[in-house]
Amino acid sequence: MILPGLVSVAFYRRRPTSVQIAVGLAFTVAVSGLLGYWQDAGTAFVWYNVGLAILGGVILYVAILVYLVRIYLPKRAAAADLAKSPTSPPSP
């Protein structure tokens, strides 16, 4: 559901754009709503399940996105900076 943001973080090592976040969030809401509707279609609790599924999907989406942007990216950036640090010139 958050594939565009994951691809951006994992392969390109950069923050996801606002368009990627919006598309991922819209897809999460749509799929969560459909899964909530499909679970109990035809019963009195169908709209309760749809709302609960959408809320759970959005919470999961935001939690994963916060983890990737706040924790995962800074660690990768720090590791890349250490790998690219200039070496001292050889002593004569």
C-alpha positions as CSV (number, residue, x, y, z in Angstrom):
1,M,0.0,0.0,0.0
2,I,2.9,2.3,0.6
3,L,5.0,1.0,-2.3
4,P,5.9,4.4,-3.8
5,G,7.4,5.7,-0.6
6,L,9.1,2.4,0.1
7,V,10.7,2.3,-3.3
8,S,11.9,5.9,-2.8
9,V,13.5,5.2,0.6
10,A,14.9,1.7,-0.1
11,F,16.3,2.2,-3.6
12,Y,16.9,5.9,-4.1
13,R,17.8,6.8,-0.5
14,R,15.7,9.9,-0.4
15,R,12.6,11.2,1.3
16,P,9.3,10.3,-0.5
17,T,7.7,13.2,-2.3
18,S,4.3,14.6,-1.2
19,V,2.8,13.1,-4.3
20,Q,4.1,9.7,-3.3
21,I,2.7,10.1,0.2
22,A,-0.7,11.3,-1.1
23,V,-1.0,8.4,-3.6
24,G,0.0,5.9,-0.9
25,L,-2.4,7.3,1.5
26,A,-5.3,7.4,-1.0
27,F,-4.6,3.8,-2.0
28,T,-4.4,2.8,1.7
29,V,-7.8,4.4,2.4
30,A,-9.4,2.8,-0.7
31,V,-8.1,-0.7,-0.1
32,S,-8.8,-0.6,3.6
33,G,-12.3,0.5,2.9
34,L,-12.9,-2.2,0.4
35,L,-11.5,-4.9,2.7
36,G,-13.7,-3.6,5.6
37,Y,-16.7,-3.7,3.3
38,W,-16.0,-7.1,1.9
39,Q,-15.5,-8.6,5.3
40,D,-19.1,-8.2,6.4
41,A,-21.0,-7.2,3.3
42,G,-24.7,-7.3,3.9
43,T,-24.7,-7.0,7.7
44,A,-25.6,-4.2,10.0
45,F,-21.9,-3.7,11.0
46,V,-20.5,-3.2,7.5
47,W,-20.0,0.6,7.9
48,Y,-18.5,0.2,11.3
49,N,-16.0,-2.3,9.8
50,V,-15.2,0.1,6.9
51,G,-14.5,2.9,9.3
52,L,-12.4,0.7,11.5
53,A,-10.4,-0.7,8.6
54,I,-9.7,2.8,7.2
55,L,-8.6,4.1,10.6
56,G,-6.3,1.1,11.1
57,G,-4.9,1.4,7.6
58,V,-4.1,5.1,8.0
59,I,-2.5,4.6,11.4
60,L,-0.3,1.8,10.0
61,Y,0.6,3.9,7.0
62,V,1.6,6.9,9.1
63,A,3.5,4.7,11.6
64,I,5.6,3.1,8.8
65,L,6.2,6.4,7.1
66,V,7.3,8.1,10.3
67,Y,9.7,5.2,11.0
68,L,11.2,5.4,7.5
69,V,11.6,9.1,7.5
70,R,12.7,9.7,11.1
71,I,14.7,6.7,11.9
72,Y,15.7,4.7,8.8
73,L,16.8,7.6,6.5
74,P,19.1,9.4,9.1
75,K,20.9,6.1,9.9
76,R,21.5,5.5,6.2
77,A,22.7,9.0,5.7
78,A,25.1,8.8,8.6
79,A,26.5,5.5,7.3
80,A,26.9,7.0,3.8
81,D,28.7,10.0,5.3
82,L,31.1,7.8,7.2
83,A,31.8,5.8,4.1
84,K,32.5,8.9,2.0
85,S,34.6,10.7,4.7
86,P,37.9,11.9,3.3
87,T,40.9,10.0,4.3
88,S,43.9,11.7,5.7
89,P,46.9,12.2,3.3
90,P,49.7,9.7,3.7
91,S,52.4,10.8,6.0
92,P,55.8,11.5,4.3
